């Protein structure tokens, strides 16, 4: 577990220094896996239709609902590695 957490934290740092900015779908996947790994399942109401960014983030996070913290961390690490 400690090894995975260290790899996750390294991937978070690496995500800020990617060679090029990922497309929006990839950014949403990064966001959703990070939130799932650090906070667990999404809670609260879905933002209204006027908040397009908030709604997209909410939907992306809701799509990984039920994924364990460890699985979310591993998927995040794998995704960031694939973008390097």
PyMOL Python script that loads the backbone (N, CA, C, O; Angstrom):
from pymol import cmd

cmd.read_pdbstr("""\
ATOM      1  N   UNK A   1       0.831  -1.203   0.000  1.00  0.00           N
ATOM      2  CA  UNK A   1       0.000   0.000   0.000  1.00  0.00           C
ATOM      3  C   UNK A   1       0.866   1.254   0.000  1.00  0.00           C
ATOM      4  O   UNK A   1       0.599   2.201  -0.739  1.00  0.00           O
ATOM      5  N   UNK A   2       1.909   1.255   0.836  1.00  0.00           N
ATOM      6  CA  UNK A   2       2.781   2.428   0.909  1.00  0.00           C
ATOM      7  C   UNK A   2       3.483   2.660  -0.436  1.00  0.00           C
ATOM      8  O   UNK A   2       3.716   3.797  -0.843  1.00  0.00           O
ATOM      9  N   UNK A   3       3.809   1.558  -1.108  1.00  0.00           N
ATOM     10  CA  UNK A   3       4.474   1.657  -2.405  1.00  0.00           C
ATOM     11  C   UNK A   3       3.532   2.289  -3.439  1.00  0.00           C
ATOM     12  O   UNK A   3       3.947   3.132  -4.235  1.00  0.00           O
ATOM     13  N   UNK A   4       2.265   1.873  -3.416  1.00  0.00           N
ATOM     14  CA  UNK A   4       1.273   2.419  -4.336  1.00  0.00           C
ATOM     15  C   UNK A   4       1.037   3.904  -4.057  1.00  0.00           C
ATOM     16  O   UNK A   4       0.936   4.709  -4.983  1.00  0.00           O
ATOM     17  N   UNK A   5       0.951   4.259  -2.776  1.00  0.00           N
ATOM     18  CA  UNK A   5       0.731   5.660  -2.393  1.00  0.00           C
ATOM     19  C   UNK A   5       1.897   6.533  -2.870  1.00  0.00           C
ATOM     20  O   UNK A   5       1.688   7.644  -3.358  1.00  0.00           O
ATOM     21  N   UNK A   6       3.110   6.029  -2.728  1.00  0.00           N
ATOM     22  CA  UNK A   6       4.291   6.768  -3.191  1.00  0.00           C
ATOM     23  C   UNK A   6       4.265   6.927  -4.710  1.00  0.00           C
ATOM     24  O   UNK A   6       4.586   7.994  -5.233  1.00  0.00           O
ATOM     25  N   UNK A   7       3.885   5.865  -5.413  1.00  0.00           N
ATOM     26  CA  UNK A   7       3.793   5.932  -6.877  1.00  0.00           C
ATOM     27  C   UNK A   7       2.702   6.919  -7.297  1.00  0.00           C
ATOM     28  O   UNK A   7       2.861   7.661  -8.266  1.00  0.00           O
ATOM     29  N   UNK A   8       1.595   6.917  -6.556  1.00  0.00           N
ATOM     30  CA  UNK A   8       0.494   7.848  -6.839  1.00  0.00           C
ATOM     31  C   UNK A   8       0.950   9.289  -6.650  1.00  0.00           C
ATOM     32  O   UNK A   8       0.697  10.142  -7.501  1.00  0.00           O
ATOM     33  N   UNK A   9       1.622   9.561  -5.537  1.00  0.00           N
ATOM     34  CA  UNK A   9       2.098  10.920  -5.270  1.00  0.00           C
ATOM     35  C   UNK A   9       3.122  11.367  -6.316  1.00  0.00           C
ATOM     36  O   UNK A   9       3.145  12.537  -6.699  1.00  0.00           O
ATOM     37  N   UNK A  10       3.956  10.456  -6.771  1.00  0.00           N
ATOM     38  CA  UNK A  10       4.920  10.771  -7.826  1.00  0.00           C
ATOM     39  C   UNK A  10       4.193  11.071  -9.136  1.00  0.00           C
ATOM     40  O   UNK A  10       4.590  11.968  -9.880  1.00  0.00           O
ATOM     41  N   UNK A  11       3.130  10.321  -9.413  1.00  0.00           N
ATOM     42  CA  UNK A  11       2.354  10.544 -10.630  1.00  0.00           C
ATOM     43  C   UNK A  11       1.625  11.881 -10.579  1.00  0.00           C
ATOM     44  O   UNK A  11       1.508  12.564 -11.596  1.00  0.00           O
ATOM     45  N   UNK A  12       1.133  12.260  -9.398  1.00  0.00           N
ATOM     46  CA  UNK A  12       0.481  13.571  -9.243  1.00  0.00           C
ATOM     47  C   UNK A  12       1.479  14.676  -9.573  1.00  0.00           C
ATOM     48  O   UNK A  12       1.149  15.622 -10.289  1.00  0.00           O
ATOM     49  N   UNK A  13       2.693  14.555  -9.055  1.00  0.00           N
ATOM     50  CA  UNK A  13       3.733  15.543  -9.345  1.00  0.00           C
ATOM     51  C   UNK A  13       4.070  15.539 -10.838  1.00  0.00           C
ATOM     52  O   UNK A  13       4.234  16.596 -11.448  1.00  0.00           O
ATOM     53  N   UNK A  14       4.170  14.346 -11.417  1.00  0.00           N
ATOM     54  CA  UNK A  14       4.507  14.216 -12.845  1.00  0.00           C
ATOM     55  C   UNK A  14       3.405  14.783 -13.730  1.00  0.00           C
ATOM     56  O   UNK A  14       3.680  15.275 -14.824  1.00  0.00           O
ATOM     57  N   UNK A  15       2.164  14.719 -13.267  1.00  0.00           N
ATOM     58  CA  UNK A  15       1.042  15.188 -14.082  1.00  0.00           C
ATOM     59  C   UNK A  15       1.115  16.696 -14.340  1.00  0.00           C
ATOM     60  O   UNK A  15       0.541  17.201 -15.304  1.00  0.00           O
ATOM     61  N   UNK A  16       1.820  17.390 -13.476  1.00  0.00           N
ATOM     62  CA  UNK A  16       1.959  18.840 -13.632  1.00  0.00           C
ATOM     63  C   UNK A  16       3.078  19.202 -14.605  1.00  0.00           C
ATOM     64  O   UNK A  16       3.240  20.368 -14.964  1.00  0.00           O
ATOM     65  N   UNK A  17       3.855  18.191 -15.034  1.00  0.00           N
ATOM     66  CA  UNK A  17       4.994  18.449 -15.914  1.00  0.00           C
ATOM     67  C   UNK A  17       4.973  17.566 -17.159  1.00  0.00           C
ATOM     68  O   UNK A  17       6.021  17.168 -17.667  1.00  0.00           O
ATOM     69  N   UNK A  18       3.789  17.272 -17.635  1.00  0.00           N
ATOM     70  CA  UNK A  18       3.682  16.469 -18.854  1.00  0.00           C
ATOM     71  C   UNK A  18       4.220  17.257 -20.041  1.00  0.00           C
ATOM     72  O   UNK A  18       4.130  18.485 -20.057  1.00  0.00           O
ATOM     73  N   UNK A  19       4.778  16.570 -21.036  1.00  0.00           N
ATOM     74  CA  UNK A  19       5.352  17.274 -22.189  1.00  0.00           C
ATOM     75  C   UNK A  19       4.327  18.114 -22.952  1.00  0.00           C
ATOM     76  O   UNK A  19       4.668  19.175 -23.474  1.00  0.00           O
ATOM     77  N   UNK A  20       3.088  17.655 -23.022  1.00  0.00           N
ATOM     78  CA  UNK A  20       2.052  18.451 -23.678  1.00  0.00           C
ATOM     79  C   UNK A  20       0.741  18.282 -22.926  1.00  0.00           C
ATOM     80  O   UNK A  20       0.507  17.263 -22.277  1.00  0.00           O
ATOM     81  N   UNK A  21      -0.106  19.293 -23.025  1.00  0.00           N
ATOM     82  CA  UNK A  21      -1.377  19.253 -22.309  1.00  0.00           C
ATOM     83  C   UNK A  21      -2.297  18.211 -22.948  1.00  0.00           C
ATOM     84  O   UNK A  21      -2.521  18.231 -24.158  1.00  0.00           O
ATOM     85  N   UNK A  22      -2.832  17.297 -22.120  1.00  0.00           N
ATOM     86  CA  UNK A  22      -3.752  16.280 -22.663  1.00  0.00           C
ATOM     87  C   UNK A  22      -5.060  16.906 -23.156  1.00  0.00           C
ATOM     88  O   UNK A  22      -5.393  18.033 -22.791  1.00  0.00           O
ATOM     89  N   UNK A  23      -5.788  16.170 -23.980  1.00  0.00           N
ATOM     90  CA  UNK A  23      -7.087  16.660 -24.448  1.00  0.00           C
ATOM     91  C   UNK A  23      -8.087  16.653 -23.288  1.00  0.00           C
ATOM     92  O   UNK A  23      -7.816  16.079 -22.233  1.00  0.00           O
ATOM     93  N   UNK A  24      -9.227  17.284 -23.487  1.00  0.00           N
ATOM     94  CA  UNK A  24     -10.202  17.448 -22.412  1.00  0.00           C
ATOM     95  C   UNK A  24     -10.702  16.122 -21.850  1.00  0.00           C
ATOM     96  O   UNK A  24     -10.865  15.999 -20.636  1.00  0.00           O
ATOM     97  N   UNK A  25     -10.951  15.124 -22.703  1.00  0.00           N
ATOM     98  CA  UNK A  25     -11.426  13.833 -22.206  1.00  0.00           C
ATOM     99  C   UNK A  25     -10.395  13.194 -21.274  1.00  0.00           C
ATOM    100  O   UNK A  25     -10.744  12.618 -20.244  1.00  0.00           O
ATOM    101  N   UNK A  26      -9.125  13.307 -21.651  1.00  0.00           N
ATOM    102  CA  UNK A  26      -8.060  12.745 -20.822  1.00  0.00           C
ATOM    103  C   UNK A  26      -7.941  13.517 -19.516  1.00  0.00           C
ATOM    104  O   UNK A  26      -7.743  12.925 -18.454  1.00  0.00           O
ATOM    105  N   UNK A  27      -8.062  14.833 -19.594  1.00  0.00           N
ATOM    106  CA  UNK A  27      -8.019  15.655 -18.379  1.00  0.00           C
ATOM    107  C   UNK A  27      -9.149  15.273 -17.425  1.00  0.00           C
ATOM    108  O   UNK A  27      -8.948  15.211 -16.213  1.00  0.00           O
ATOM    109  N   UNK A  28     -10.328  15.020 -17.971  1.00  0.00           N
ATOM    110  CA  UNK A  28     -11.453  14.603 -17.129  1.00  0.00           C
ATOM    111  C   UNK A  28     -11.184  13.239 -16.489  1.00  0.00           C
ATOM    112  O   UNK A  28     -11.558  13.008 -15.339  1.00  0.00           O
ATOM    113  N   UNK A  29     -10.541  12.344 -17.228  1.00  0.00           N
ATOM    114  CA  UNK A  29     -10.209  11.022 -16.676  1.00  0.00           C
ATOM    115  C   UNK A  29      -9.185  11.169 -15.553  1.00  0.00           C
ATOM    116  O   UNK A  29      -9.300  10.515 -14.516  1.00  0.00           O
ATOM    117  N   UNK A  30      -8.185  12.025 -15.756  1.00  0.00           N
ATOM    118  CA  UNK A  30      -7.184  12.289 -14.718  1.00  0.00           C
ATOM    119  C   UNK A  30      -7.877  12.835 -13.469  1.00  0.00           C
ATOM    120  O   UNK A  30      -7.631  12.374 -12.354  1.00  0.00           O
ATOM    121  N   UNK A  31      -8.746  13.820 -13.676  1.00  0.00           N
ATOM    122  CA  UNK A  31      -9.476  14.441 -12.569  1.00  0.00           C
ATOM    123  C   UNK A  31     -10.313  13.411 -11.820  1.00  0.00           C
ATOM    124  O   UNK A  31     -10.267  13.344 -10.592  1.00  0.00           O
ATOM    125  N   UNK A  32     -11.072  12.611 -12.553  1.00  0.00           N
ATOM    126  CA  UNK A  32     -11.985  11.666 -11.902  1.00  0.00           C
ATOM    127  C   UNK A  32     -11.220  10.604 -11.105  1.00  0.00           C
ATOM    128  O   UNK A  32     -11.629  10.247 -10.001  1.00  0.00           O
ATOM    129  N   UNK A  33     -10.135  10.109 -11.650  1.00  0.00           N
ATOM    130  CA  UNK A  33      -9.350   9.102 -10.926  1.00  0.00           C
ATOM    131  C   UNK A  33      -8.685   9.705  -9.693  1.00  0.00           C
ATOM    132  O   UNK A  33      -8.599   9.056  -8.650  1.00  0.00           O
ATOM    133  N   UNK A  34      -8.217  10.941  -9.811  1.00  0.00           N
ATOM    134  CA  UNK A  34      -7.611  11.619  -8.659  1.00  0.00           C
ATOM    135  C   UNK A  34      -8.638  11.798  -7.542  1.00  0.00           C
ATOM    136  O   UNK A  34      -8.365  11.493  -6.382  1.00  0.00           O
ATOM    137  N   UNK A  35      -9.819  12.296  -7.902  1.00  0.00           N
ATOM    138  CA  UNK A  35     -10.864  12.527  -6.909  1.00  0.00           C
ATOM    139  C   UNK A  35     -11.312  11.210  -6.273  1.00  0.00           C
ATOM    140  O   UNK A  35     -11.522  11.143  -5.062  1.00  0.00           O
ATOM    141  N   UNK A  36     -11.456  10.173  -7.081  1.00  0.00           N
ATOM    142  CA  UNK A  36     -11.879   8.868  -6.555  1.00  0.00           C
ATOM    143  C   UNK A  36     -10.823   8.322  -5.598  1.00  0.00           C
ATOM    144  O   UNK A  36     -11.159   7.758  -4.557  1.00  0.00           O
ATOM    145  N   UNK A  37      -9.555   8.489  -5.947  1.00  0.00           N
ATOM    146  CA  UNK A  37      -8.461   7.975  -5.114  1.00  0.00           C
ATOM    147  C   UNK A  37      -8.334   8.752  -3.807  1.00  0.00           C
ATOM    148  O   UNK A  37      -8.004   8.171  -2.773  1.00  0.00           O
ATOM    149  N   UNK A  38      -8.594  10.058  -3.843  1.00  0.00           N
ATOM    150  CA  UNK A  38      -8.370  10.882  -2.657  1.00  0.00           C
ATOM    151  C   UNK A  38      -9.617  11.118  -1.820  1.00  0.00           C
ATOM    152  O   UNK A  38      -9.510  11.334  -0.613  1.00  0.00           O
ATOM    153  N   UNK A  39     -10.805  11.083  -2.433  1.00  0.00           N
ATOM    154  CA  UNK A  39     -12.027  11.403  -1.701  1.00  0.00           C
ATOM    155  C   UNK A  39     -13.091  10.311  -1.726  1.00  0.00           C
ATOM    156  O   UNK A  39     -14.041  10.361  -0.945  1.00  0.00           O
ATOM    157  N   UNK A  40     -12.947   9.330  -2.609  1.00  0.00           N
ATOM    158  CA  UNK A  40     -13.957   8.280  -2.716  1.00  0.00           C
ATOM    159  C   UNK A  40     -15.065   8.679  -3.669  1.00  0.00           C
ATOM    160  O   UNK A  40     -14.887   9.547  -4.523  1.00  0.00           O
ATOM    161  N   UNK A  41     -16.217   8.033  -3.513  1.00  0.00           N
ATOM    162  CA  UNK A  41     -17.335   8.262  -4.432  1.00  0.00           C
ATOM    163  C   UNK A  41     -17.838   9.699  -4.410  1.00  0.00           C
ATOM    164  O   UNK A  41     -17.829  10.363  -3.374  1.00  0.00           O
ATOM    165  N   UNK A  42     -18.275  10.163  -5.572  1.00  0.00           N
ATOM    166  CA  UNK A  42     -18.824  11.505  -5.718  1.00  0.00           C
ATOM    167  C   UNK A  42     -20.080  11.636  -4.851  1.00  0.00           C
ATOM    168  O   UNK A  42     -20.858  10.692  -4.715  1.00  0.00           O
ATOM    169  N   UNK A  43     -20.258  12.818  -4.271  1.00  0.00           N
ATOM    170  CA  UNK A  43     -21.439  13.090  -3.455  1.00  0.00           C
ATOM    171  C   UNK A  43     -22.032  14.418  -3.889  1.00  0.00           C
ATOM    172  O   UNK A  43     -21.406  15.191  -4.614  1.00  0.00           O
ATOM    173  N   UNK A  44     -23.245  14.667  -3.436  1.00  0.00           N
ATOM    174  CA  UNK A  44     -23.884  15.944  -3.739  1.00  0.00           C
ATOM    175  C   UNK A  44     -24.656  15.902  -5.035  1.00  0.00           C
ATOM    176  O   UNK A  44     -24.689  14.895  -5.743  1.00  0.00           O
ATOM    177  N   UNK A  45     -25.273  17.026  -5.320  1.00  0.00           N
ATOM    178  CA  UNK A  45     -26.101  17.128  -6.521  1.00  0.00           C
ATOM    179  C   UNK A  45     -25.245  17.447  -7.743  1.00  0.00           C
ATOM    180  O   UNK A  45     -24.202  18.096  -7.652  1.00  0.00           O
ATOM    181  N   UNK A  46     -25.717  16.975  -8.870  1.00  0.00           N
ATOM    182  CA  UNK A  46     -25.062  17.271 -10.149  1.00  0.00           C
ATOM    183  C   UNK A  46     -25.270  18.747 -10.467  1.00  0.00           C
ATOM    184  O   UNK A  46     -26.390  19.245 -10.352  1.00  0.00           O
ATOM    185  N   UNK A  47     -24.203  19.465 -10.870  1.00  0.00           N
ATOM    186  CA  UNK A  47     -24.354  20.883 -11.214  1.00  0.00           C
ATOM    187  C   UNK A  47     -25.371  21.094 -12.338  1.00  0.00           C
ATOM    188  O   UNK A  47     -25.608  20.206 -13.156  1.00  0.00           O
ATOM    189  N   UNK A  48     -25.954  22.266 -12.359  1.00  0.00           N
ATOM    190  CA  UNK A  48     -26.964  22.606 -13.363  1.00  0.00           C
ATOM    191  C   UNK A  48     -26.374  22.722 -14.753  1.00  0.00           C
ATOM    192  O   UNK A  48     -25.156  22.729 -14.932  1.00  0.00           O
ATOM    193  N   UNK A  49     -27.262  22.813 -15.736  1.00  0.00           N
ATOM    194  CA  UNK A  49     -26.807  22.830 -17.138  1.00  0.00           C
ATOM    195  C   UNK A  49     -26.033  24.092 -17.507  1.00  0.00           C
ATOM    196  O   UNK A  49     -25.381  24.122 -18.551  1.00  0.00           O
ATOM    197  N   UNK A  50     -26.087  25.133 -16.679  1.00  0.00           N
ATOM    198  CA  UNK A  50     -25.319  26.341 -16.985  1.00  0.00           C
ATOM    199  C   UNK A  50     -23.855  26.208 -16.563  1.00  0.00           C
ATOM    200  O   UNK A  50     -23.005  26.977 -17.013  1.00  0.00           O
ATOM    201  N   UNK A  51     -23.562  25.235 -15.703  1.00  0.00           N
ATOM    202  CA  UNK A  51     -22.187  24.993 -15.250  1.00  0.00           C
ATOM    203  C   UNK A  51     -21.617  23.806 -16.025  1.00  0.00           C
ATOM    204  O   UNK A  51     -21.549  22.690 -15.509  1.00  0.00           O
ATOM    205  N   UNK A  52     -21.215  24.056 -17.256  1.00  0.00           N
ATOM    206  CA  UNK A  52     -20.770  22.974 -18.137  1.00  0.00           C
ATOM    207  C   UNK A  52     -19.514  22.269 -17.630  1.00  0.00           C
ATOM    208  O   UNK A  52     -19.414  21.044 -17.703  1.00  0.00           O
ATOM    209  N   UNK A  53     -18.558  23.038 -17.119  1.00  0.00           N
ATOM    210  CA  UNK A  53     -17.315  22.443 -16.631  1.00  0.00           C
ATOM    211  C   UNK A  53     -17.587  21.609 -15.381  1.00  0.00           C
ATOM    212  O   UNK A  53     -17.131  20.470 -15.276  1.00  0.00           O
ATOM    213  N   UNK A  54     -18.330  22.183 -14.437  1.00  0.00           N
ATOM    214  CA  UNK A  54     -18.660  21.459 -13.218  1.00  0.00           C
ATOM    215  C   UNK A  54     -19.435  20.193 -13.496  1.00  0.00           C
ATOM    216  O   UNK A  54     -19.225  19.166 -12.851  1.00  0.00           O
ATOM    217  N   UNK A  55     -20.327  20.272 -14.455  1.00  0.00           N
ATOM    218  CA  UNK A  55     -21.156  19.124 -14.824  1.00  0.00           C
ATOM    219  C   UNK A  55     -20.298  18.024 -15.454  1.00  0.00           C
ATOM    220  O   UNK A  55     -20.473  16.845 -15.149  1.00  0.00           O
ATOM    221  N   UNK A  56     -19.378  18.411 -16.325  1.00  0.00           N
ATOM    222  CA  UNK A  56     -18.489  17.437 -16.967  1.00  0.00           C
ATOM    223  C   UNK A  56     -17.606  16.751 -15.921  1.00  0.00           C
ATOM    224  O   UNK A  56     -17.404  15.538 -15.976  1.00  0.00           O
ATOM    225  N   UNK A  57     -17.084  17.523 -14.976  1.00  0.00           N
ATOM    226  CA  UNK A  57     -16.253  16.955 -13.913  1.00  0.00           C
ATOM    227  C   UNK A  57     -17.068  15.996 -13.044  1.00  0.00           C
ATOM    228  O   UNK A  57     -16.609  14.905 -12.703  1.00  0.00           O
ATOM    229  N   UNK A  58     -18.276  16.419 -12.695  1.00  0.00           N
ATOM    230  CA  UNK A  58     -19.149  15.585 -11.869  1.00  0.00           C
ATOM    231  C   UNK A  58     -19.439  14.261 -12.587  1.00  0.00           C
ATOM    232  O   UNK A  58     -19.339  13.188 -11.991  1.00  0.00           O
ATOM    233  N   UNK A  59     -19.796  14.350 -13.864  1.00  0.00           N
ATOM    234  CA  UNK A  59     -20.126  13.153 -14.636  1.00  0.00           C
ATOM    235  C   UNK A  59     -18.925  12.210 -14.755  1.00  0.00           C
ATOM    236  O   UNK A  59     -19.073  10.992 -14.656  1.00  0.00           O
ATOM    237  N   UNK A  60     -17.736  12.782 -14.968  1.00  0.00           N
ATOM    238  CA  UNK A  60     -16.527  11.961 -15.087  1.00  0.00           C
ATOM    239  C   UNK A  60     -16.245  11.244 -13.770  1.00  0.00           C
ATOM    240  O   UNK A  60     -15.887  10.067 -13.761  1.00  0.00           O
ATOM    241  N   UNK A  61     -16.407  11.959 -12.660  1.00  0.00           N
ATOM    242  CA  UNK A  61     -16.165  11.374 -11.343  1.00  0.00           C
ATOM    243  C   UNK A  61     -17.221  10.309 -11.040  1.00  0.00           C
ATOM    244  O   UNK A  61     -16.904   9.247 -10.504  1.00  0.00           O
ATOM    245  N   UNK A  62     -18.466  10.596 -11.383  1.00  0.00           N
ATOM    246  CA  UNK A  62     -19.555   9.642 -11.138  1.00  0.00           C
ATOM    247  C   UNK A  62     -19.341   8.357 -11.947  1.00  0.00           C
ATOM    248  O   UNK A  62     -19.792   7.286 -11.540  1.00  0.00           O
ATOM    249  N   UNK A  63     -18.660   8.460 -13.079  1.00  0.00           N
ATOM    250  CA  UNK A  63     -18.428   7.293 -13.940  1.00  0.00           C
ATOM    251  C   UNK A  63     -17.504   6.267 -13.279  1.00  0.00           C
ATOM    252  O   UNK A  63     -17.531   5.092 -13.645  1.00  0.00           O
ATOM    253  N   UNK A  64     -16.692   6.692 -12.316  1.00  0.00           N
ATOM    254  CA  UNK A  64     -15.785   5.759 -11.634  1.00  0.00           C
ATOM    255  C   UNK A  64     -16.279   5.426 -10.226  1.00  0.00           C
ATOM    256  O   UNK A  64     -15.533   4.887  -9.409  1.00  0.00           O
ATOM    257  N   UNK A  65     -17.530   5.748  -9.958  1.00  0.00           N
ATOM    258  CA  UNK A  65     -18.127   5.467  -8.643  1.00  0.00           C
ATOM    259  C   UNK A  65     -18.027   3.973  -8.331  1.00  0.00           C
ATOM    260  O   UNK A  65     -18.309   3.131  -9.184  1.00  0.00           O
ATOM    261  N   UNK A  66     -17.629   3.663  -7.118  1.00  0.00           N
ATOM    262  CA  UNK A  66     -17.503   2.275  -6.705  1.00  0.00           C
ATOM    263  C   UNK A  66     -16.101   1.707  -6.873  1.00  0.00           C
ATOM    264  O   UNK A  66     -15.796   0.641  -6.338  1.00  0.00           O
ATOM    265  N   UNK A  67     -15.252   2.404  -7.604  1.00  0.00           N
ATOM    266  CA  UNK A  67     -13.866   1.939  -7.793  1.00  0.00           C
ATOM    267  C   UNK A  67     -13.119   2.130  -6.473  1.00  0.00           C
ATOM    268  O   UNK A  67     -13.234   3.178  -5.839  1.00  0.00           O
ATOM    269  N   UNK A  68     -12.369   1.138  -6.068  1.00  0.00           N
ATOM    270  CA  UNK A  68     -11.638   1.227  -4.799  1.00  0.00           C
ATOM    271  C   UNK A  68     -10.529   2.280  -4.895  1.00  0.00           C
ATOM    272  O   UNK A  68     -10.077   2.643  -5.981  1.00  0.00           O
ATOM    273  N   UNK A  69     -10.110   2.754  -3.723  1.00  0.00           N
ATOM    274  CA  UNK A  69      -9.037   3.740  -3.666  1.00  0.00           C
ATOM    275  C   UNK A  69      -7.778   3.212  -4.349  1.00  0.00           C
ATOM    276  O   UNK A  69      -7.148   3.915  -5.139  1.00  0.00           O
ATOM    277  N   UNK A  70      -7.420   1.968  -4.036  1.00  0.00           N
ATOM    278  CA  UNK A  70      -6.212   1.374  -4.626  1.00  0.00           C
ATOM    279  C   UNK A  70      -6.317   1.251  -6.139  1.00  0.00           C
ATOM    280  O   UNK A  70      -5.361   1.548  -6.856  1.00  0.00           O
ATOM    281  N   UNK A  71      -7.468   0.817  -6.627  1.00  0.00           N
ATOM    282  CA  UNK A  71      -7.660   0.694  -8.077  1.00  0.00           C
ATOM    283  C   UNK A  71      -7.582   2.062  -8.750  1.00  0.00           C
ATOM    284  O   UNK A  71      -6.977   2.205  -9.813  1.00  0.00           O
ATOM    285  N   UNK A  72      -8.197   3.062  -8.126  1.00  0.00           N
ATOM    286  CA  UNK A  72      -8.162   4.418  -8.692  1.00  0.00           C
ATOM    287  C   UNK A  72      -6.737   4.951  -8.720  1.00  0.00           C
ATOM    288  O   UNK A  72      -6.318   5.569  -9.699  1.00  0.00           O
ATOM    289  N   UNK A  73      -5.997   4.713  -7.650  1.00  0.00           N
ATOM    290  CA  UNK A  73      -4.589   5.155  -7.612  1.00  0.00           C
ATOM    291  C   UNK A  73      -3.790   4.482  -8.710  1.00  0.00           C
ATOM    292  O   UNK A  73      -3.028   5.136  -9.421  1.00  0.00           O
ATOM    293  N   UNK A  74      -3.965   3.155  -8.852  1.00  0.00           N
ATOM    294  CA  UNK A  74      -3.206   2.417  -9.862  1.00  0.00           C
ATOM    295  C   UNK A  74      -3.573   2.885 -11.270  1.00  0.00           C
ATOM    296  O   UNK A  74      -2.694   3.055 -12.115  1.00  0.00           O
ATOM    297  N   UNK A  75      -4.851   3.090 -11.523  1.00  0.00           N
ATOM    298  CA  UNK A  75      -5.289   3.568 -12.842  1.00  0.00           C
ATOM    299  C   UNK A  75      -4.722   4.964 -13.122  1.00  0.00           C
ATOM    300  O   UNK A  75      -4.331   5.266 -14.250  1.00  0.00           O
ATOM    301  N   UNK A  76      -4.681   5.803 -12.095  1.00  0.00           N
ATOM    302  CA  UNK A  76      -4.127   7.155 -12.241  1.00  0.00           C
ATOM    303  C   UNK A  76      -2.640   7.066 -12.612  1.00  0.00           C
ATOM    304  O   UNK A  76      -2.184   7.720 -13.549  1.00  0.00           O
ATOM    305  N   UNK A  77      -1.900   6.251 -11.865  1.00  0.00           N
ATOM    306  CA  UNK A  77      -0.469   6.090 -12.135  1.00  0.00           C
ATOM    307  C   UNK A  77      -0.256   5.589 -13.564  1.00  0.00           C
ATOM    308  O   UNK A  77       0.586   6.115 -14.292  1.00  0.00           O
ATOM    309  N   UNK A  78      -1.017   4.577 -13.957  1.00  0.00           N
ATOM    310  CA  UNK A  78      -0.888   4.017 -15.318  1.00  0.00           C
ATOM    311  C   UNK A  78      -1.199   5.059 -16.392  1.00  0.00           C
ATOM    312  O   UNK A  78      -0.509   5.135 -17.408  1.00  0.00           O
ATOM    313  N   UNK A  79      -2.227   5.850 -16.164  1.00  0.00           N
ATOM    314  CA  UNK A  79      -2.615   6.873 -17.132  1.00  0.00           C
ATOM    315  C   UNK A  79      -1.522   7.934 -17.280  1.00  0.00           C
ATOM    316  O   UNK A  79      -1.152   8.299 -18.396  1.00  0.00           O
ATOM    317  N   UNK A  80      -1.017   8.417 -16.170  1.00  0.00           N
ATOM    318  CA  UNK A  80       0.040   9.446 -16.224  1.00  0.00           C
ATOM    319  C   UNK A  80       1.279   8.873 -16.907  1.00  0.00           C
ATOM    320  O   UNK A  80       1.908   9.558 -17.713  1.00  0.00           O
ATOM    321  N   UNK A  81       1.636   7.637 -16.599  1.00  0.00           N
ATOM    322  CA  UNK A  81       2.806   7.001 -17.242  1.00  0.00           C
ATOM    323  C   UNK A  81       2.606   6.940 -18.764  1.00  0.00           C
ATOM    324  O   UNK A  81       3.551   7.142 -19.526  1.00  0.00           O
ATOM    325  N   UNK A  82       1.401   6.666 -19.186  1.00  0.00           N
ATOM    326  CA  UNK A  82       1.135   6.551 -20.630  1.00  0.00           C
ATOM    327  C   UNK A  82       1.229   7.901 -21.340  1.00  0.00           C
ATOM    328  O   UNK A  82       1.408   7.957 -22.557  1.00  0.00           O
ATOM    329  N   UNK A  83       1.109   8.979 -20.580  1.00  0.00           N
ATOM    330  CA  UNK A  83       1.143  10.318 -21.177  1.00  0.00           C
ATOM    331  C   UNK A  83       2.532  10.932 -21.214  1.00  0.00           C
ATOM    332  O   UNK A  83       2.744  11.961 -21.856  1.00  0.00           O
ATOM    333  N   UNK A  84       3.483  10.301 -20.526  1.00  0.00           N
ATOM    334  CA  UNK A  84       4.857  10.852 -20.467  1.00  0.00           C
ATOM    335  C   UNK A  84       5.548  10.712 -21.796  1.00  0.00           C
ATOM    336  O   UNK A  84       6.703  11.115 -21.937  1.00  0.00           O
TER     337      UNK A  84
END
""", "prot")
cmd.dss("prot")
cmd.show_as("cartoon", "prot")
cmd.util.cbc("prot")
cmd.orient("prot")
